[in-house]
Amino acid sequence: MSELLEAVRSGASGRELAEIDLPTRYRAAFTLKDEVGIFEGQEDKDVRRSLHVGEVEMPEIAPDECVVAVMSAAINFNTVWSAIFEPVPTFTFLEKFGRQGWYGARHDLPYHILGSDAAGVVVRTGAGVKHWKVGDHVVISPSYVDEEDHGSYDDGMMSETQLAWGFETNFGALGEYCVAKANQLIKKPAHLTWEEAGSNTLCAGTAYRMLVGAHGARMKQGDVVLVWGATGGLGSFATQLVLNGGGIPVAVVSSEEKAEIVRSQGCEHVINRSELDLGEGGLRSPKAGRILGEAIRRRVGEDPGIVFEYLGRETFGASVYVAKRGGKIVTCGSSTGYKHEYDNRFLWMRLKSIIGSHGFNYHEAVQVNRLFGLGMIHPTLSRSYPLDEAGEATRAVQTNQHVGKVAVLCGATAEGQGVTDPVLRERIGEEKFHLFRR
C-alpha cells in the first residue's frame, strides 16, 4: 500500500497529498497481449481467465492530464469485450494510438489496464491543467477527446479522434490509480458514496444523450417512451430520466422480480416479456410487434413516441413496428446481435426515424452528473467487489447475473465511504440508493 493512497483514505488535504511522492507502481486489473487468442474455439469465454490483477508501472503524465487515486470503478460491457478480445483485441487500439508520438506511445504496452467509469481523488495535475487541483473529489467521463480536432468544438462525439477511455486507451479505471485528461473530470456528487458515484457516468451519460440531449430523441413532457431492458445499466437510468423529464416510461423486463424493482423507481407501466405469448420466434417473430404494441396500448392508451434501443437484433424489428407515426427509435448498441431485420414499410410509410447514438460529450456528462448531484436521479448499484475480484465482477456482467450496475472497490476499503453531504443524502432517503440491492 503506497503512502499516498493511505493519505487519500485518511482524508488528507490537497496540500498534504501534493507533498507525498507519487508511487512508481500500483495495483490494477489488466489483460495481457500475449493471451490474445486463448478463447479461440471455446464456447464459454470466461473472463476470469484473461483478467489479471497485479502491479503495473505508473506512467508519465502529459500536461493536460491528471492522476486520480481511484476509490471505486465500475464494470461496463466494454470491459467484457476487452477481456474476451472481441470484436477485435483492444491491443489493436493501443497500437494505433501508440503511433501518435510519445503521448500515444505510453499506451502501447503488453498489458491493458481496463475500466471506463471511476470516482476518486486527484493526486497529481499536469502543467497545463487549469481548473482542477490536488485533493478534488471527481468522477471521470470516459469520453476521451482531442481538443485539437475541430469536430470536437461542435460536439465531442463528432471528433474523428474521439476514444473510449479504458477501452481504446490504457491506464483506465480498474486500479488504485488511473490517468485521465483534465477535460474528463467532473465534480463528484457530494451525497454519494464512492461506489455509487463511480458507477454512473458511462451508462447514465449515454442514456441522457439518447433521450434528453440535442443529439438524440429530444424527449418532451408527456412523451411515451418504451425502455427495453429497464433494469440493465442503461435502462435503469433511462427510466429515471423519462420520469424526471415528465415523460411516461413503459419498461420491458424479463421477470416479475425485475418488474418490482422498476416499479419501486416510480415506473407505473411495466411489461414482463416472459408473459407475452410470442411463440417459438420470441421477440423476433413477425407477430411480436403487434403483440407488444397491444400490450403498450392497454397500459398507456397509445403507441410510444420514442423507443430506447440497445438490444439490437432480438428486439429491433418490434421496436420499429411499435413506434407511433413519426416516432423515433434511438439506438446505441446491439447486445443481442448487430445485424438487424425489420420491415421497412413500417419505417418509411409511417415517417419514423432511426437515430444512432454513441457515448456522450463532456457537456452531457456534466449535465447528467448535475442531476445526480441535485438528487433528481439516483445510482442503480446492485453489488460491489474488491479489486482482487475484478474478474468475478466482470464475469457477473458477462453472464448477466446482475441488475443495474456492478462496482469494484479500488482504493476504498469498504462500501459507504466518500459521502461529504450527509444532509442531502438523508433528505433524499437512504432507501433510494438501495432499490437494486434487493
C-alpha positions as CSV (number, residue, x, y, z in Angstrom):
1,M,0.0,0.0,0.0
2,S,1.5,3.3,-1.0
3,E,1.8,6.2,1.4
4,L,-0.1,8.4,-1.0
5,L,-3.1,6.1,-1.2
6,E,-3.1,5.7,2.6
7,A,-3.2,9.5,2.9
8,V,-6.1,9.7,0.5
9,R,-8.0,7.2,2.5
10,S,-7.4,9.1,5.7
11,G,-8.8,12.4,4.2
12,A,-5.5,14.3,3.9
13,S,-5.7,17.8,2.4
14,G,-4.7,18.6,-1.2
15,R,-1.5,20.3,0.1
16,E,-0.6,17.2,2.1
17,L,-1.2,14.9,-0.8
18,A,0.9,17.1,-3.1
19,E,3.9,16.7,-0.8
20,I,3.8,12.9,-0.9
21,D,5.7,11.1,-3.7
22,L,3.7,9.5,-6.4
23,P,4.3,5.7,-6.3
24,T,6.2,4.2,-9.3
25,R,4.0,1.1,-9.3
26,Y,0.4,0.4,-8.4
27,R,-2.1,-2.5,-8.5
28,A,-4.6,-2.7,-11.3
29,A,-6.7,-5.1,-13.3
30,F,-5.5,-5.8,-16.9
31,T,-5.4,-8.1,-19.9
32,L,-2.2,-9.4,-21.5
33,K,-1.3,-9.0,-25.1
34,D,0.3,-12.5,-25.3
35,E,-3.0,-14.0,-24.3
36,V,-5.0,-12.8,-27.3
37,G,-6.4,-15.9,-28.9
38,I,-6.8,-18.0,-25.7
39,F,-10.5,-18.3,-26.3
40,E,-10.4,-19.5,-29.9
41,G,-12.8,-22.4,-30.4
42,Q,-14.3,-22.1,-27.0
43,E,-17.9,-21.6,-26.3
44,D,-17.6,-20.2,-22.8
45,K,-15.1,-17.3,-22.9
46,D,-14.7,-17.0,-19.2
47,V,-13.2,-13.5,-18.5
48,R,-11.8,-14.7,-15.2
49,R,-9.1,-16.4,-17.2
50,S,-8.0,-13.3,-19.0
51,L,-8.4,-10.5,-16.4
52,H,-5.5,-10.3,-14.1
53,V,-4.8,-8.2,-11.0
54,G,-1.2,-7.2,-10.2
55,E,1.4,-4.4,-10.2
56,V,1.9,-2.1,-13.1
57,E,4.1,0.9,-13.9
58,M,2.9,4.4,-13.1
59,P,3.1,6.3,-16.5
60,E,4.4,9.8,-17.0
61,I,1.5,12.2,-17.4
62,A,1.1,14.8,-20.2
63,P,0.5,18.5,-19.5
64,D,-3.3,18.1,-19.9
65,E,-3.7,15.0,-17.7
66,C,-4.3,14.2,-14.1
67,V,-3.5,11.2,-11.9
68,V,-6.6,10.2,-9.8
69,A,-6.5,7.8,-6.9
70,V,-9.4,5.6,-7.8
71,M,-11.7,4.9,-4.9
72,S,-14.2,2.9,-6.9
73,A,-14.7,1.9,-10.5
74,A,-17.5,0.1,-12.4
75,I,-17.8,-2.8,-14.8
76,N,-19.3,-2.0,-18.2
77,F,-19.8,-4.3,-21.1
78,N,-16.8,-2.8,-22.9
79,T,-14.7,-4.5,-20.1
80,V,-16.2,-7.8,-21.1
81,W,-15.4,-7.2,-24.8
82,S,-11.8,-6.3,-23.8
83,A,-11.4,-9.4,-21.7
84,I,-12.7,-11.7,-24.4
85,F,-10.6,-9.9,-27.1
86,E,-13.7,-9.2,-29.2
87,P,-14.9,-7.9,-31.6
88,V,-11.2,-7.0,-32.0
89,P,-8.5,-7.2,-29.4
90,T,-8.2,-3.8,-27.7
91,F,-4.4,-4.0,-28.2
92,T,-5.2,-3.1,-31.8
93,F,-6.5,0.3,-30.5
94,L,-3.4,0.8,-28.3
95,E,-1.1,0.0,-31.2
96,K,-2.8,2.6,-33.3
97,F,-2.7,5.2,-30.5
98,G,0.9,4.4,-30.0
99,R,1.8,5.8,-33.4
100,Q,0.9,9.3,-32.2
101,G,4.2,10.3,-30.7
102,W,5.2,9.8,-27.1
103,Y,1.8,10.9,-25.9
104,G,0.2,7.9,-27.5
105,A,3.3,5.6,-27.3
106,R,2.8,5.4,-23.5
107,H,-0.4,3.5,-24.1
108,D,1.1,0.8,-26.4
109,L,2.1,-1.7,-23.7
110,P,2.0,-5.5,-23.4
111,Y,-0.8,-5.1,-20.8
112,H,-4.1,-3.1,-21.0
113,I,-5.5,-1.6,-17.8
114,L,-9.3,-1.6,-18.3
115,G,-12.2,0.3,-16.9
116,S,-14.3,3.3,-18.1
117,D,-16.1,4.6,-15.0
118,A,-14.4,5.8,-11.8
119,A,-14.7,8.1,-8.8
120,G,-11.7,9.2,-6.8
121,V,-9.3,12.0,-5.6
122,V,-7.0,14.0,-7.8
123,V,-3.4,13.4,-6.6
124,R,-1.4,15.0,-9.5
125,T,-2.1,17.5,-12.2
126,G,-0.2,18.2,-15.4
127,A,1.5,21.5,-16.0
128,G,-1.3,22.7,-18.3
129,V,-4.3,21.8,-16.1
130,K,-6.1,25.0,-15.0
131,H,-9.4,24.1,-13.4
132,W,-8.6,21.1,-11.2
133,K,-6.3,20.7,-8.2
134,V,-4.9,18.0,-6.0
135,G,-7.5,16.9,-3.4
136,D,-10.5,17.4,-5.6
137,H,-13.2,14.7,-5.5
138,V,-14.2,13.7,-9.0
139,V,-15.9,11.3,-11.3
140,I,-14.4,10.6,-14.7
141,S,-16.2,10.7,-18.0
142,P,-15.0,8.0,-20.4
143,S,-15.2,10.3,-23.5
144,Y,-11.5,10.9,-24.5
145,V,-11.5,13.9,-26.9
146,D,-8.6,15.6,-28.7
147,E,-9.0,19.4,-28.3
148,E,-7.1,20.0,-31.5
149,D,-9.7,18.2,-33.6
150,H,-12.1,20.8,-34.9
151,G,-15.0,18.4,-34.8
152,S,-14.9,18.3,-31.0
153,Y,-15.9,22.0,-30.9
154,D,-19.3,21.3,-32.5
155,D,-19.8,18.1,-30.5
156,G,-17.2,16.0,-28.8
157,M,-18.6,12.8,-30.3
158,M,-18.1,14.3,-33.8
159,S,-14.4,14.2,-33.4
160,E,-12.8,11.7,-35.7
161,T,-10.2,11.0,-33.0
162,Q,-12.6,10.5,-30.1
163,L,-11.8,7.4,-28.0
164,A,-13.4,5.4,-25.2
165,W,-11.1,5.8,-22.1
166,G,-10.1,2.5,-20.6
167,F,-11.2,0.6,-23.7
168,E,-9.3,2.3,-26.6
169,T,-6.8,3.9,-24.2
170,N,-4.7,2.5,-21.4
171,F,-4.4,3.4,-17.7
172,G,-8.2,3.0,-17.1
173,A,-10.4,2.9,-14.1
174,L,-9.7,-0.6,-12.6
175,G,-6.7,0.2,-10.5
176,E,-5.5,2.0,-7.4
177,Y,-4.7,5.0,-9.7
178,C,-5.7,6.0,-13.2
179,V,-4.6,8.6,-15.7
180,A,-7.3,10.9,-17.3
181,K,-7.4,14.1,-19.3
182,A,-8.5,17.1,-17.4
183,N,-11.5,17.5,-19.6
184,Q,-12.8,14.1,-18.4
185,L,-13.1,15.2,-14.8
186,I,-16.4,16.1,-13.2
187,K,-17.2,17.2,-9.7
188,K,-18.3,14.2,-7.6
189,P,-21.9,14.4,-6.3
190,A,-21.2,15.1,-2.6
191,H,-24.0,12.9,-1.1
192,L,-23.0,9.7,-3.0
193,T,-20.6,7.1,-1.7
194,W,-17.5,6.3,-3.8
195,E,-19.0,3.1,-5.2
196,E,-22.3,4.9,-6.1
197,A,-20.6,7.9,-7.7
198,G,-18.2,5.7,-9.7
199,S,-20.9,3.5,-11.3
200,N,-23.0,6.1,-13.2
201,T,-21.4,8.2,-15.9
202,L,-20.9,5.8,-18.8
203,C,-24.5,4.4,-18.8
204,A,-26.3,7.5,-17.4
205,G,-24.5,9.8,-19.9
206,T,-25.3,7.5,-22.8
207,A,-29.0,7.4,-21.8
208,Y,-29.0,11.2,-21.3
209,R,-27.7,11.8,-24.8
210,M,-30.2,9.3,-26.3
211,L,-33.2,10.8,-24.6
212,V,-32.6,14.3,-23.4
213,G,-29.7,15.9,-25.3
214,A,-29.9,17.9,-28.5
215,H,-28.3,15.0,-30.4
216,G,-30.8,12.3,-29.5
217,A,-34.6,11.8,-29.4
218,R,-35.1,15.2,-27.6
219,M,-37.8,13.8,-25.3
220,K,-40.5,16.3,-24.2
221,Q,-43.1,16.2,-21.4
222,G,-45.8,13.6,-21.9
223,D,-43.8,11.5,-24.4
224,V,-44.4,7.8,-24.1
225,V,-41.0,6.0,-24.1
226,L,-40.6,2.3,-24.5
227,V,-37.5,1.2,-22.5
228,W,-36.0,-2.2,-23.3
229,G,-34.0,-3.9,-20.5
230,A,-35.2,-1.5,-17.9
231,T,-33.2,-3.0,-15.0
232,G,-29.9,-3.0,-17.0
233,G,-27.2,-0.4,-16.7
234,L,-28.6,1.7,-19.5
235,G,-32.3,1.0,-19.0
236,S,-32.2,1.7,-15.2
237,F,-31.1,5.3,-15.9
238,A,-33.3,5.7,-19.0
239,T,-36.4,5.0,-16.9
240,Q,-35.4,7.7,-14.3
241,L,-34.6,10.3,-17.0
242,V,-38.0,9.8,-18.6
243,L,-39.8,10.2,-15.3
244,N,-37.7,13.1,-14.3
245,G,-38.4,14.9,-17.6
246,G,-42.1,14.4,-17.4
247,G,-42.3,11.5,-19.8
248,I,-44.2,8.3,-19.5
249,P,-41.9,5.2,-19.4
250,V,-43.1,1.8,-20.4
251,A,-40.5,-0.6,-19.1
252,V,-39.8,-4.0,-20.5
253,V,-38.2,-6.6,-18.2
254,S,-37.8,-10.4,-18.2
255,S,-39.1,-11.3,-14.7
256,E,-41.6,-10.3,-12.0
257,E,-38.6,-9.7,-9.7
258,K,-37.2,-7.1,-12.1
259,A,-40.7,-5.6,-12.6
260,E,-40.9,-4.9,-8.9
261,I,-37.5,-3.1,-9.0
262,V,-38.7,-0.8,-11.8
263,R,-42.0,-0.1,-10.0
264,S,-40.0,0.9,-6.9
265,Q,-38.4,3.6,-9.1
266,G,-41.8,5.1,-9.7
267,C,-42.5,3.5,-13.1
268,E,-46.2,2.6,-13.3
269,H,-46.2,0.8,-16.7
270,V,-44.2,-2.4,-16.8
271,I,-44.3,-5.3,-19.3
272,N,-42.9,-8.6,-18.3
273,R,-41.9,-10.0,-21.7
274,S,-41.9,-13.6,-20.3
275,E,-45.6,-13.3,-20.0
276,L,-46.2,-12.3,-23.7
277,D,-47.4,-15.1,-25.9
278,L,-44.8,-14.7,-28.6
279,G,-44.3,-18.3,-29.7
280,E,-41.1,-20.0,-30.7
281,G,-39.7,-17.0,-32.5
282,G,-39.8,-14.8,-29.4
283,L,-39.4,-11.1,-30.0
284,R,-38.1,-11.8,-33.5
285,S,-41.3,-13.4,-34.7
286,P,-43.4,-11.5,-37.2
287,K,-46.3,-11.2,-34.7
288,A,-44.1,-9.8,-31.9
289,G,-44.5,-6.2,-32.8
290,R,-48.3,-6.5,-32.9
291,I,-48.5,-8.3,-29.5
292,L,-46.1,-5.9,-27.9
293,G,-47.9,-2.9,-29.3
294,E,-51.2,-4.1,-27.9
295,A,-49.6,-4.6,-24.5
296,I,-48.3,-1.0,-24.6
297,R,-51.7,0.5,-25.7
298,R,-53.5,-1.4,-22.9
299,R,-51.3,0.3,-20.4
300,V,-51.0,3.9,-21.7
301,G,-53.6,4.1,-24.5
302,E,-51.2,5.0,-27.3
303,D,-48.1,3.9,-29.2
304,P,-44.6,5.1,-27.9
305,G,-43.2,8.2,-29.5
306,I,-39.7,7.1,-28.6
307,V,-38.2,3.6,-28.3
308,F,-35.0,3.3,-26.2
309,E,-33.0,0.6,-28.0
310,Y,-29.7,-1.1,-27.2
311,L,-30.5,-4.8,-27.5
312,G,-30.4,-4.9,-31.3
313,R,-31.1,-8.0,-33.4
314,E,-33.6,-9.6,-31.0
315,T,-35.8,-6.5,-30.5
316,F,-35.2,-4.1,-33.3
317,G,-37.9,-5.3,-35.6
318,A,-40.5,-5.0,-32.8
319,S,-39.1,-1.5,-32.0
320,V,-39.6,-0.2,-35.5
321,Y,-43.1,-1.7,-35.6
322,V,-44.4,-0.3,-32.2
323,A,-43.2,3.3,-32.6
324,K,-46.0,5.6,-33.4
325,R,-46.3,7.5,-36.7
326,G,-43.4,10.0,-36.8
327,G,-41.8,8.2,-33.8
328,K,-38.1,7.8,-33.1
329,I,-36.1,4.7,-32.5
330,V,-32.9,5.7,-30.8
331,T,-30.2,3.1,-30.6
332,C,-26.7,3.0,-29.0
333,G,-25.8,-0.7,-29.3
334,S,-26.7,-4.3,-30.3
335,S,-26.0,-6.6,-27.4
336,T,-28.0,-9.4,-29.0
337,G,-26.5,-9.0,-32.4
338,Y,-25.5,-6.3,-34.9
339,K,-27.4,-7.4,-38.0
340,H,-31.0,-6.2,-37.6
341,E,-34.0,-7.2,-39.6
342,Y,-37.1,-5.0,-39.7
343,D,-40.0,-4.4,-42.1
344,N,-39.0,-1.1,-43.8
345,R,-42.6,-0.4,-44.7
346,F,-43.4,0.5,-41.1
347,L,-40.5,2.9,-41.1
348,W,-41.0,4.9,-44.4
349,M,-44.8,4.7,-44.7
350,R,-45.3,5.9,-41.1
351,L,-42.5,8.5,-41.3
352,K,-40.5,7.1,-38.4
353,S,-36.8,7.8,-37.7
354,I,-33.8,5.7,-36.5
355,I,-31.3,7.8,-34.6
356,G,-27.8,6.4,-34.0
357,S,-26.3,7.5,-30.7
358,H,-22.9,6.7,-29.3
359,G,-21.5,7.8,-25.9
360,F,-21.9,11.4,-25.0
361,N,-19.9,14.6,-25.0
362,Y,-18.3,16.4,-21.9
363,H,-21.2,18.8,-21.5
364,E,-23.7,15.9,-21.5
365,A,-21.6,14.1,-18.9
366,V,-21.5,17.1,-16.7
367,Q,-25.3,17.7,-17.0
368,V,-26.2,14.2,-16.1
369,N,-23.9,14.3,-13.1
370,R,-25.6,17.6,-12.1
371,L,-28.9,15.7,-11.9
372,F,-27.3,13.1,-9.6
373,G,-25.9,16.0,-7.5
374,L,-29.3,17.5,-7.2
375,G,-30.8,14.2,-6.1
376,M,-33.1,14.1,-9.1
377,I,-31.9,10.8,-10.4
378,H,-30.1,8.1,-8.4
379,P,-27.4,5.3,-8.8
380,T,-28.7,1.8,-9.6
381,L,-25.8,-0.1,-7.9
382,S,-26.6,-3.7,-7.1
383,R,-23.2,-5.1,-5.8
384,S,-19.6,-4.2,-5.1
385,Y,-16.5,-6.4,-5.4
386,P,-12.9,-5.8,-4.1
387,L,-10.2,-5.1,-6.7
388,D,-8.8,-8.6,-6.3
389,E,-12.1,-9.9,-7.6
390,A,-12.4,-7.7,-10.7
391,G,-12.6,-10.9,-12.8
392,E,-15.6,-12.1,-10.8
393,A,-17.2,-8.7,-11.1
394,T,-16.7,-8.8,-14.9
395,R,-18.0,-12.4,-15.1
396,A,-21.2,-11.3,-13.4
397,V,-21.8,-8.8,-16.1
398,Q,-20.7,-11.2,-18.9
399,T,-23.2,-13.8,-17.8
400,N,-26.0,-11.2,-16.9
401,Q,-26.1,-12.3,-13.3
402,H,-26.8,-8.8,-12.1
403,V,-29.2,-5.9,-12.3
404,G,-28.3,-2.2,-12.6
405,K,-24.6,-1.6,-12.1
406,V,-21.7,-3.5,-10.6
407,A,-18.8,-1.7,-8.8
408,V,-15.2,-2.5,-8.0
409,L,-13.7,-1.0,-4.8
410,C,-10.2,0.0,-5.7
411,G,-8.9,2.4,-3.1
412,A,-11.9,2.4,-0.8
413,T,-11.7,-0.2,1.9
414,A,-15.4,-0.7,2.3
415,E,-18.7,0.4,1.0
416,G,-20.3,3.6,2.3
417,Q,-17.2,5.8,2.2
418,G,-16.9,9.2,0.5
419,V,-20.1,11.0,1.5
420,T,-19.4,14.7,2.2
421,D,-23.1,15.9,2.2
422,P,-24.9,13.6,4.6
423,V,-27.7,16.1,5.0
424,L,-28.8,15.9,1.3
425,R,-28.5,12.1,1.5
426,E,-30.8,12.0,4.5
427,R,-33.3,14.3,2.8
428,I,-33.4,12.1,-0.3
429,G,-33.8,9.0,1.8
430,E,-31.4,6.1,2.1
431,E,-33.9,3.7,0.5
432,K,-33.5,5.4,-2.8
433,F,-29.9,4.2,-3.0
434,H,-30.7,0.5,-2.4
435,L,-33.5,-0.2,-4.8
436,F,-31.3,-2.5,-6.9
437,R,-29.8,-4.4,-4.0
438,R,-33.0,-6.4,-3.2
